[in-house]
Amino acid sequence: MNPMQKQKRYDRIISQLRELLEATEDPVSRMATVSSLLQNKMGHFFWIGFYRLVDDQLLVGPYQGTIACQRLQKDTGVCWACVNQNKPIIIGDVEKFPGHIACDARSKSEIVIPVRNTAGAVVAVLDADSDKLDSYDDIDQVNLQAVADMIYG
């Protein structure tokens, strides 16, 4: 999909989510809806979901795709890098990321976006994996951050 098509698809997704997420303010319910919609609308997502920061652990939250790691080893992998650096991270080739956690060996590239509560603290991450190299770009980053901001927004 070319960049213009990708942006238009994200525009439609964000519009749909604005309407769908009005049904509840519960963040877990919102995460479930986001995961389902993104999995069904974005063909380059092999796995999409959330890891929630609970008692200083990253625990799997709502997701779509193959079986996920239930808990991510502290300060290891792309998700913890996102939490610790408080910024989105795009990895074109997960094999080149030191300490990458392979919940599914077919994962080749990844993007992780911080999810912040109303006080601005990181409380979860939105994690997307692809079974192809270099699947994610700035269009994904900007739009997935907008989606992540809707969880508590």
Contacts in CASP RR format, 6 or more apart in sequence:
PFRMAT RR
TARGET T0000
AUTHOR 0000-0000-0000
METHOD contacts of the structure
MODEL  1
MNPMQKQKRYDRIISQLRELLEATEDPVSRMATVSSLLQNKMGHFFWIGF
YRLVDDQLLVGPYQGTIACQRLQKDTGVCWACVNQNKPIIIGDVEKFPGH
IACDARSKSEIVIPVRNTAGAVVAVLDADSDKLDSYDDIDQVNLQAVADM
IYG
1 9 0 8 1.000
1 44 0 8 1.000
3 137 0 8 1.000
3 139 0 8 1.000
6 139 0 8 1.000
6 140 0 8 1.000
7 139 0 8 1.000
7 143 0 8 1.000
9 41 0 8 1.000
9 42 0 8 1.000
10 139 0 8 1.000
10 143 0 8 1.000
10 146 0 8 1.000
12 41 0 8 1.000
13 37 0 8 1.000
13 38 0 8 1.000
13 41 0 8 1.000
13 42 0 8 1.000
13 143 0 8 1.000
13 147 0 8 1.000
14 143 0 8 1.000
14 146 0 8 1.000
14 147 0 8 1.000
14 150 0 8 1.000
16 37 0 8 1.000
17 33 0 8 1.000
17 34 0 8 1.000
17 37 0 8 1.000
17 147 0 8 1.000
17 150 0 8 1.000
18 150 0 8 1.000
20 33 0 8 1.000
20 37 0 8 1.000
21 30 0 8 1.000
21 33 0 8 1.000
21 34 0 8 1.000
21 150 0 8 1.000
23 29 0 8 1.000
24 30 0 8 1.000
27 123 0 8 1.000
27 124 0 8 1.000
27 151 0 8 1.000
27 152 0 8 1.000
28 61 0 8 1.000
28 62 0 8 1.000
30 150 0 8 1.000
30 151 0 8 1.000
31 49 0 8 1.000
31 50 0 8 1.000
31 61 0 8 1.000
31 62 0 8 1.000
31 124 0 8 1.000
31 151 0 8 1.000
32 62 0 8 1.000
34 49 0 8 1.000
34 50 0 8 1.000
34 62 0 8 1.000
34 126 0 8 1.000
34 147 0 8 1.000
34 150 0 8 1.000
34 151 0 8 1.000
35 48 0 8 1.000
35 49 0 8 1.000
35 50 0 8 1.000
35 62 0 8 1.000
35 63 0 8 1.000
35 64 0 8 1.000
36 64 0 8 1.000
38 45 0 8 1.000
38 48 0 8 1.000
38 49 0 8 1.000
38 64 0 8 1.000
38 128 0 8 1.000
38 147 0 8 1.000
39 45 0 8 1.000
39 48 0 8 1.000
39 64 0 8 1.000
39 65 0 8 1.000
40 64 0 8 1.000
42 48 0 8 1.000
42 128 0 8 1.000
44 130 0 8 1.000
44 132 0 8 1.000
44 135 0 8 1.000
44 136 0 8 1.000
45 64 0 8 1.000
45 128 0 8 1.000
45 129 0 8 1.000
45 130 0 8 1.000
46 65 0 8 1.000
46 66 0 8 1.000
46 104 0 8 1.000
46 106 0 8 1.000
46 107 0 8 1.000
46 129 0 8 1.000
46 130 0 8 1.000
46 131 0 8 1.000
47 63 0 8 1.000
47 64 0 8 1.000
47 65 0 8 1.000
47 66 0 8 1.000
47 68 0 8 1.000
47 103 0 8 1.000
47 104 0 8 1.000
47 107 0 8 1.000
47 127 0 8 1.000
47 128 0 8 1.000
47 129 0 8 1.000
48 63 0 8 1.000
48 64 0 8 1.000
48 65 0 8 1.000
48 126 0 8 1.000
48 127 0 8 1.000
48 128 0 8 1.000
48 129 0 8 1.000
49 61 0 8 1.000
49 62 0 8 1.000
49 63 0 8 1.000
49 64 0 8 1.000
49 68 0 8 1.000
49 126 0 8 1.000
49 127 0 8 1.000
49 128 0 8 1.000
50 60 0 8 1.000
50 61 0 8 1.000
50 62 0 8 1.000
50 63 0 8 1.000
50 115 0 8 1.000
50 124 0 8 1.000
50 125 0 8 1.000
50 126 0 8 1.000
50 127 0 8 1.000
51 58 0 8 1.000
51 59 0 8 1.000
51 60 0 8 1.000
51 61 0 8 1.000
51 72 0 8 1.000
51 79 0 8 1.000
51 124 0 8 1.000
51 125 0 8 1.000
51 127 0 8 1.000
52 58 0 8 1.000
52 59 0 8 1.000
52 60 0 8 1.000
52 61 0 8 1.000
52 123 0 8 1.000
52 124 0 8 1.000
53 83 0 8 1.000
53 122 0 8 1.000
53 123 0 8 1.000
53 124 0 8 1.000
56 74 0 8 1.000
57 71 0 8 1.000
57 72 0 8 1.000
57 74 0 8 1.000
58 71 0 8 1.000
58 72 0 8 1.000
58 74 0 8 1.000
58 79 0 8 1.000
58 80 0 8 1.000
58 83 0 8 1.000
58 125 0 8 1.000
59 70 0 8 1.000
59 71 0 8 1.000
60 68 0 8 1.000
60 69 0 8 1.000
60 70 0 8 1.000
60 71 0 8 1.000
61 124 0 8 1.000
63 127 0 8 1.000
66 103 0 8 1.000
66 104 0 8 1.000
66 106 0 8 1.000
67 103 0 8 1.000
67 104 0 8 1.000
68 103 0 8 1.000
69 101 0 8 1.000
69 103 0 8 1.000
72 79 0 8 1.000
72 80 0 8 1.000
72 101 0 8 1.000
73 80 0 8 1.000
73 101 0 8 1.000
74 80 0 8 1.000
75 84 0 8 1.000
76 99 0 8 1.000
76 101 0 8 1.000
77 97 0 8 1.000
77 99 0 8 1.000
77 100 0 8 1.000
77 101 0 8 1.000
78 89 0 8 1.000
78 91 0 8 1.000
78 94 0 8 1.000
78 97 0 8 1.000
78 100 0 8 1.000
78 101 0 8 1.000
78 110 0 8 1.000
78 112 0 8 1.000
78 127 0 8 1.000
79 101 0 8 1.000
79 112 0 8 1.000
79 125 0 8 1.000
79 127 0 8 1.000
81 89 0 8 1.000
81 112 0 8 1.000
82 88 0 8 1.000
82 89 0 8 1.000
82 112 0 8 1.000
82 113 0 8 1.000
82 114 0 8 1.000
82 122 0 8 1.000
82 125 0 8 1.000
83 114 0 8 1.000
83 122 0 8 1.000
83 125 0 8 1.000
86 114 0 8 1.000
86 122 0 8 1.000
87 114 0 8 1.000
88 111 0 8 1.000
88 112 0 8 1.000
88 113 0 8 1.000
88 114 0 8 1.000
88 141 0 8 1.000
88 144 0 8 1.000
88 145 0 8 1.000
89 110 0 8 1.000
89 111 0 8 1.000
89 112 0 8 1.000
90 109 0 8 1.000
90 110 0 8 1.000
90 111 0 8 1.000
90 136 0 8 1.000
90 137 0 8 1.000
90 140 0 8 1.000
90 141 0 8 1.000
91 97 0 8 1.000
91 100 0 8 1.000
91 109 0 8 1.000
91 110 0 8 1.000
91 111 0 8 1.000
92 108 0 8 1.000
92 109 0 8 1.000
92 110 0 8 1.000
92 133 0 8 1.000
92 134 0 8 1.000
92 135 0 8 1.000
92 136 0 8 1.000
93 108 0 8 1.000
93 109 0 8 1.000
93 133 0 8 1.000
93 134 0 8 1.000
94 100 0 8 1.000
94 102 0 8 1.000
94 107 0 8 1.000
94 108 0 8 1.000
94 109 0 8 1.000
94 110 0 8 1.000
94 129 0 8 1.000
95 108 0 8 1.000
97 110 0 8 1.000
104 129 0 8 1.000
106 131 0 8 1.000
107 129 0 8 1.000
107 130 0 8 1.000
107 131 0 8 1.000
108 129 0 8 1.000
108 130 0 8 1.000
108 131 0 8 1.000
108 132 0 8 1.000
108 133 0 8 1.000
108 135 0 8 1.000
109 129 0 8 1.000
109 130 0 8 1.000
109 132 0 8 1.000
109 133 0 8 1.000
109 134 0 8 1.000
109 135 0 8 1.000
109 136 0 8 1.000
110 127 0 8 1.000
110 128 0 8 1.000
110 129 0 8 1.000
110 130 0 8 1.000
110 136 0 8 1.000
111 127 0 8 1.000
111 128 0 8 1.000
111 136 0 8 1.000
111 140 0 8 1.000
111 141 0 8 1.000
111 144 0 8 1.000
112 125 0 8 1.000
112 126 0 8 1.000
112 127 0 8 1.000
112 128 0 8 1.000
113 125 0 8 1.000
113 126 0 8 1.000
113 127 0 8 1.000
113 141 0 8 1.000
113 144 0 8 1.000
113 145 0 8 1.000
113 147 0 8 1.000
113 148 0 8 1.000
114 122 0 8 1.000
114 124 0 8 1.000
114 125 0 8 1.000
114 145 0 8 1.000
114 148 0 8 1.000
115 122 0 8 1.000
115 123 0 8 1.000
115 124 0 8 1.000
115 125 0 8 1.000
115 126 0 8 1.000
115 148 0 8 1.000
115 149 0 8 1.000
115 151 0 8 1.000
115 152 0 8 1.000
116 122 0 8 1.000
116 123 0 8 1.000
116 148 0 8 1.000
116 149 0 8 1.000
116 152 0 8 1.000
117 123 0 8 1.000
117 152 0 8 1.000
118 152 0 8 1.000
118 153 0 8 1.000
123 152 0 8 1.000
124 151 0 8 1.000
126 144 0 8 1.000
126 147 0 8 1.000
126 148 0 8 1.000
128 136 0 8 1.000
128 140 0 8 1.000
128 144 0 8 1.000
130 136 0 8 1.000
END
